[in-house]
Amino acid sequence: MIRSSACNKLFMSPTISSPLVPCCSSIAWNFNPPPSLFSSSCSSKANFLSCAHSKTLGIEEEEEEEEAIIEKSSTSSELVEFPLLNEEYRACTIPWRDPSDDPSVPAPTELSWINLLLNTIPSYKKRAETDSSVPDAANRAEIFAKRYAEILEDLKKDPASHGVPLDIRLLCRLREQVLREVGFRDIFKKVKEEENLKAISLFENVVRLNDAIRDEGERLENLVRGIFAGNVFDLGSIEVEAFSRDGMSFSSACEKLVARPWIIDDLDTFKMKWRKKKWKKVIIFVDNSGADIILGILPFVRELLRRGSQVVLAANDLPSINDVTYLELIEIISKLTDEEGCLIGVSTSNLLIANSGNDLPVIDLTRVSQEVAYHASDADLVILEGMGRGIETNLYAQLKCDSLKIGMVKHVEVAEFLGSRMYDCVIKYNEATGS
């Protein structure tokens, strides 16, 4: 095992309409990008809290208004193609069938993924049963489990029975649709809140230990390892749920990262670029709540801000598993910053929170919010973080700017495709291609 010394001490069109409720405005914006999370007119945390919509920050939220905000955010803006994609983009990394396969018969890979999703139903049902925000949750959870299982069994008989192509996006979308149809909006809300509180309590210590590393390359490697350690905590994986129940801590995750070289390991290349290049604008498509976003991504973001980059964090529109939503991320940032709007001494004036337009644990970059597409016009680095966004989808996507795909392998099916170990790490760096 490789052990990090710092970890060991821890335990388009110019006129667009954005679904984001930004810092000082809840209306659509035209011709100009949305204001920074902590813009000049909201330079201190106190001002930010007063000018931002209090419901956006989750401060004494009223359930009905929160529902209205979420409903509006999911319907008010047409999704568009991410403008930095090169031609021949395909979202899904793993081909589930050959063109010559009989379309009426499920391919072996399709069957394995259908069975993977079938095996997650008991875990989802259990979480849904305990959702106190939903009346008659136990019966509704039973309906969800039965209905989703029937859909998956239908797909075993006829791969085109519920839409084409049959891929991980479709299986996830069908699951989310069934949950919402029977009345569940966010069955992971409670556990996300609990994990966020735990991670917030550790944030300062993580940052201080990173800052104590003098060598720039070594500090970057420690930050990358922190991203991997945070990404362990993924409640969409049966194996990882069991891992977490056994008392896995962030420090343990740091210590137990598999040894390099990882299955895709461009860390040394990225370190070399990091020393020579400072990116002007970085868009990061983020993944999970809790340790992932707070102890993994945000220390890395803080380092980018300190180096002078503008950073856009693109988070989900609607809840899916324990993925952080953009509303939740705004609340997290507000709790981590001081009265001057700083993340432990680093200004957040160049930090923006964006609604990605996504509502799944994977992402198809041909369908993003107009806001994110707008920000991409001058971005020179795009990071796709997590197994869903950076491995199961988009691993081989070529962009017109530099890109980094980073995440941990947490499904056996992904490990088999890559030829990797379980909990192996992927860091894939590509320089800009095309124009």
C-alpha positions in Angstrom: 0.0 0.0 0.0 1.1 3.5 -0.7 0.7 5.8 2.2 0.6 9.6 2.0 2.3 11.2 5.0 -0.2 14.0 5.2 -3.2 11.6 4.9 -1.7 9.4 7.6 -1.9 12.3 10.0 -5.7 12.6 9.4 -8.0 10.3 10.5 -23.0 29.0 -28.1 -25.7 31.5 -28.2 -24.8 34.7 -26.3 -28.3 34.8 -24.8 -29.0 32.0 -22.4 -31.3 31.3 -19.4 -29.7 29.7 -16.4 -31.4 27.2 -14.1 -29.1 28.3 -11.3 -30.3 30.6 -8.5 -27.1 32.7 -8.4 -25.6 34.7 -5.6 -27.5 37.9 -5.9 -30.2 37.1 -8.4 -32.8 34.4 -9.0 -33.6 35.6 -12.5 -32.2 34.5 -15.9 -29.0 36.3 -17.0 -28.2 37.5 -20.5 -24.9 38.3 -22.3 -22.8 38.1 -19.1 -21.8 35.2 -17.0 -23.6 34.7 -13.7 -21.9 36.4 -10.7 -19.3 34.6 -8.7 -20.5 32.7 -5.7 -18.8 35.5 -3.7 -19.0 38.4 -6.1 -17.7 41.9 -5.5 -21.1 42.9 -4.3 -21.1 40.1 -1.8 -17.5 40.2 -0.7 -18.1 39.0 2.8 -19.9 36.0 4.0 -22.4 38.1 5.8 -23.2 40.0 2.6 -23.4 36.7 0.7 -25.9 35.3 3.1 -28.1 38.4 3.0 -28.1 38.7 -0.8 -28.4 35.0 -1.7 -31.8 33.5 -1.6 -32.0 31.9 1.9 -33.7 28.9 0.5 -30.9 28.3 -1.9 -28.5 28.0 1.1 -30.9 25.7 3.0 -31.3 28.1 5.8 -34.5 27.3 7.7 -35.9 25.9 4.5 -39.6 25.7 4.0 -40.3 22.4 2.2 -42.9 23.8 -0.2 -40.6 26.5 -1.5 -37.7 24.2 -1.8 -39.8 21.9 -3.9 -40.8 24.8 -6.1 -37.1 25.8 -6.6 -36.2 22.2 -7.5 -39.1 21.9 -9.9 -38.2 25.1 -11.5 -34.6 24.2 -11.8 -35.3 21.0 -13.6 -37.7 22.5 -16.2 -36.7 26.1 -16.9 -33.8 25.6 -19.2 -33.2 23.6 -22.3 -30.1 21.3 -22.2 -27.5 21.9 -24.8 -24.3 20.3 -26.0 -21.1 21.0 -24.1 -19.2 23.2 -26.7 -15.8 21.8 -26.0 -16.6 18.3 -27.3 -14.7 17.0 -30.3 -16.5 15.1 -33.0 -17.5 11.4 -32.5 -18.3 11.9 -28.8 -19.8 8.9 -27.1 -20.8 9.3 -23.5 -20.7 5.7 -22.3 -17.2 4.2 -22.0 -18.1 0.5 -22.0 -19.7 -0.9 -25.1 -22.5 -3.2 -24.0 -23.0 -5.0 -27.4 -21.5 -5.4 -30.9 -23.3 -4.0 -33.9 -23.8 -7.5 -35.2 -25.6 -8.7 -32.0 -29.3 -9.6 -32.3 -31.1 -6.4 -31.0 -33.9 -8.5 -29.6 -31.6 -10.6 -27.4 -29.6 -9.1 -24.5 -25.9 -9.3 -24.8 -23.8 -10.8 -21.9 -22.5 -7.4 -20.9 -26.0 -5.9 -20.9 -27.2 -8.8 -18.6 -24.4 -8.2 -16.2 -25.2 -4.5 -15.8 -29.0 -5.2 -15.5 -28.1 -7.7 -12.7 -25.9 -5.1 -11.1 -28.8 -2.7 -10.9 -31.2 -5.4 -9.7 -28.8 -6.2 -6.9 -29.0 -2.5 -5.7 -32.8 -2.6 -5.3 -32.8 -3.9 -1.7 -30.5 -1.1 -0.6 -32.6 1.6 -2.3 -35.8 0.1 -0.9 -34.4 0.2 2.6 -33.4 3.8 2.3 -36.7 4.7 0.8 -38.6 3.1 3.7 -36.9 5.4 6.2 -37.6 8.6 4.2 -39.7 10.5 6.8 -40.5 13.2 4.4 -42.7 10.9 2.3 -46.1 9.7 3.7 -46.6 5.9 3.7 -42.9 5.5 2.8 -42.8 1.8 3.4 -45.5 0.9 1.0 -44.2 3.3 -1.6 -40.7 1.8 -1.2 -42.3 -1.6 -1.9 -44.0 -0.3 -5.0 -40.7 1.2 -6.2 -38.8 -2.0 -5.7 -41.4 -4.1 -7.5 -41.8 -1.7 -10.4 -38.1 -1.2 -11.0 -37.4 -4.9 -10.8 -40.2 -5.5 -13.4 -38.6 -3.0 -15.7 -35.2 -4.6 -15.4 -36.7 -8.1 -16.0 -38.4 -6.7 -19.1 -35.0 -5.5 -20.3 -33.6 -9.0 -19.9 -36.3 -10.3 -22.3 -36.2 -7.4 -24.7 -33.3 -4.9 -24.5 -35.3 -2.3 -26.4 -38.5 -2.6 -24.2 -37.9 0.7 -22.4 -35.9 2.7 -24.9 -32.6 2.6 -26.8 -29.7 2.5 -26.5 -29.6 0.3 -23.5 -26.8 1.6 -21.4 -25.9 2.8 -17.9 -27.6 6.2 -18.5 -30.9 4.5 -19.3 -30.8 2.1 -16.4 -30.1 5.0 -14.0 -32.7 7.2 -15.5 -35.4 4.5 -15.2 -34.5 4.1 -11.6 -34.8 7.8 -10.8 -38.0 8.1 -12.7 -39.7 5.3 -10.8 -38.5 6.8 -7.5 -40.0 10.2 -8.4 -43.2 8.7 -9.7 -43.9 7.0 -6.4 -43.1 10.1 -4.4 -39.5 9.9 -3.4 -37.4 13.0 -4.2 -34.2 12.4 -2.3 -33.9 9.1 -0.3 -30.2 9.8 0.5 -30.9 13.3 1.9 -30.4 12.4 5.6 -27.2 10.4 5.1 -25.8 13.2 2.9 -26.4 15.8 5.6 -24.7 13.5 8.2 -21.7 12.9 6.0 -21.4 16.6 5.1 -21.3 17.5 8.8 -18.6 14.9 9.5 -16.5 16.1 6.6 -16.9 19.8 7.4 -15.5 19.0 10.9 -12.3 17.6 9.2 -11.9 20.1 6.5 -9.5 22.6 8.2 -7.2 19.8 9.3 -7.0 18.4 5.8 -6.2 21.8 4.4 -3.5 22.6 7.0 -1.8 19.3 6.4 -1.8 19.9 2.7 -0.4 23.4 3.1 2.4 22.0 5.2 3.8 20.2 2.2 6.4 22.5 0.7 7.2 20.8 -2.5 4.6 21.7 -5.2 4.5 18.3 -6.9 4.3 16.4 -3.6 1.5 18.7 -2.5 -0.4 18.1 -5.7 0.0 14.3 -5.4 -1.4 14.5 -1.8 -4.4 16.5 -3.1 -5.0 13.9 -5.8 -4.8 11.1 -3.3 -7.3 13.0 -1.2 -9.7 13.1 -4.2 -9.4 9.3 -4.5 -9.9 8.8 -0.8 -13.0 11.0 -0.8 -14.4 9.2 -3.8 -14.4 5.9 -1.9 -17.6 7.1 -0.1 -20.1 6.3 -2.9 -23.5 4.9 -1.8 -24.3 3.8 -5.3 -22.0 0.8 -4.9 -23.0 -2.2 -2.9 -19.4 -3.1 -2.1 -18.6 0.5 -1.0 -21.7 0.7 1.2 -20.5 -2.4 3.1 -17.0 -0.8 3.2 -18.5 2.4 4.8 -20.6 0.5 7.3 -17.4 -1.1 8.6 -16.3 2.3 9.9 -14.1 3.4 7.0 -12.6 6.8 7.7 -11.1 9.4 5.4 -7.6 8.7 6.9 -8.0 5.0 6.4 -9.1 5.6 2.8 -5.9 7.6 2.3 -3.8 4.9 3.8 -5.4 2.0 1.8 -5.2 3.4 -1.7 -3.9 0.7 -4.0 -0.2 1.0 -5.0 0.9 2.8 -8.1 1.0 2.4 -10.9 -2.7 2.7 -11.1 -4.7 1.2 -14.0 -4.6 4.5 -15.8 -1.9 6.6 -14.2 -1.1 10.0 -15.7 -0.3 11.6 -12.4 3.4 12.2 -13.3 2.3 13.9 -16.6 -0.2 16.0 -14.8 2.4 17.0 -12.1 4.7 18.1 -14.9 2.0 20.2 -16.5 1.0 21.6 -13.1 4.5 22.9 -12.5 4.7 24.6 -15.9 1.1 25.7 -16.6 -1.6 27.7 -14.8 -5.0 27.2 -16.2 -7.1 30.4 -16.5 -10.5 28.7 -16.0 -11.3 25.2 -14.7 -14.7 23.5 -14.8 -15.1 20.6 -12.5 -18.0 18.2 -12.8 -18.3 17.0 -9.2 -19.6 13.8 -7.7 -20.6 12.8 -4.2 -21.5 14.7 -1.0 -19.5 14.3 2.2 -15.9 13.4 2.1 -15.7 13.4 -1.7 -16.6 17.0 -2.3 -15.5 18.5 1.1 -12.2 16.6 1.8 -11.3 15.6 -1.7 -12.4 18.2 -4.2 -12.5 21.4 -2.2 -8.9 21.3 -1.0 -7.9 20.8 -4.6 -10.1 23.7 -5.6 -8.6 25.9 -3.0 -5.2 25.1 -4.4 -6.4 26.1 -7.9 -7.8 29.4 -6.5 -4.5 30.1 -4.8 -2.7 29.6 -8.1 -5.0 32.2 -9.8 -7.5 30.0 -11.6 -11.1 30.7 -11.8 -13.0 27.6 -10.8 -16.6 26.6 -11.8 -18.0 23.6 -9.8 -20.8 22.0 -11.9 -23.1 19.9 -9.7 -26.3 18.0 -10.3 -29.6 19.8 -10.8 -31.7 17.1 -9.0 -30.7 14.5 -6.4 -29.4 11.1 -7.5 -27.9 8.7 -5.0 -25.6 10.6 -2.7 -24.3 13.0 -5.4 -24.1 16.6 -4.3 -26.6 19.0 -5.9 -25.8 22.6 -6.7 -28.1 23.8 -4.0 -26.4 21.6 -1.4 -23.0 22.7 -2.7 -23.8 26.4 -2.2 -24.8 25.6 1.4 -21.6 23.6 2.0 -19.4 26.4 0.7 -21.3 28.9 2.9 -20.5 26.8 6.0 -16.8 26.4 5.1 -16.0 30.1 4.4 -15.2 32.8 6.9 -16.7 36.3 7.2 -14.4 37.5 4.5 -15.6 34.8 2.1 -12.3 32.9 2.3 -11.6 29.2 2.5 -8.9 29.1 5.2 -7.1 32.2 3.9 -7.9 31.8 0.2 -10.4 34.1 -1.4 -13.4 32.5 -3.2 -14.0 35.6 -5.4 -13.1 33.3 -8.4 -15.3 30.4 -7.3 -18.6 29.8 -9.0 -21.2 27.1 -8.4 -23.1 26.0 -11.5 -26.1 23.8 -12.1 -24.9 21.2 -14.6 -28.4 20.3 -15.7 -27.8 16.7 -14.8 -29.9 14.4 -12.6 -28.0 11.2 -12.9 -24.8 9.7 -11.3 -23.4 9.6 -14.9 -23.3 12.4 -17.4 -23.9 12.8 -21.1 -22.0 15.9 -22.2 -24.4 16.5 -25.1 -27.0 17.4 -22.5 -25.7 20.1 -20.1 -27.2 23.3 -18.8 -26.9 26.5 -20.9 -25.0 28.0 -18.0 -22.3 25.4 -18.0 -22.0 25.6 -21.8 -21.6 29.4 -21.5 -18.8 29.0 -18.9 -17.0 26.6 -21.3 -16.4 29.4 -23.8 -13.1 30.3 -22.1 -12.3 27.2 -20.0 -8.9 25.7 -20.6 -9.2 22.7 -18.2 -12.2 20.4 -17.6 -12.2 17.8 -14.9 -14.7 15.0 -14.7 -14.6 13.5 -11.2 -15.9 10.2 -9.9 -16.5 6.7 -11.4 -19.9 7.7 -13.0 -18.8 10.9 -14.7 -15.1 10.2 -15.3 -14.9 6.4 -15.9 -18.3 4.8 -16.7 -18.9 7.8 -18.9 -16.4 10.2 -20.6 -13.2 8.3 -19.9 -12.2 8.5 -23.6 -13.9 11.8 -24.4 -11.6 14.2 -26.3 -12.1 17.8 -25.6 -11.0 21.0 -27.2 -9.2 22.0 -24.0 -7.1 20.1 -21.5 -9.1 17.5 -19.6 -8.6 15.3 -16.5 -10.7 12.3 -15.7 -10.3 11.1 -12.1 -12.1 8.5 -10.0 -12.0 5.1 -8.3 -13.1 1.8 -9.7 -16.0 0.6 -7.5 -17.9 -1.8 -9.7 -16.7 -5.3 -10.6 -18.0 -4.7 -14.1 -15.8 -1.6 -14.6 -12.8 -3.4 -13.1 -13.3 -6.3 -15.6 -13.5 -3.9 -18.5 -10.4 -2.0 -17.5 -8.5 -5.1 -16.4 -8.0 -3.4 -13.0 -8.2 -4.3 -9.4 -11.3 -3.2 -7.4 -10.7 0.2 -5.8 -8.0 0.9 -8.3 -7.5 4.5 -9.3 -7.9 6.3 -12.6 -6.3 9.6 -13.4 -6.3 10.3 -17.2 -4.9 13.6 -18.4 -5.3 14.8 -22.1 -4.1 18.0 -23.6 -6.4 20.0 -25.9 -7.3 18.4 -29.2 -8.8 19.9 -32.3 -10.3 23.4 -32.4 
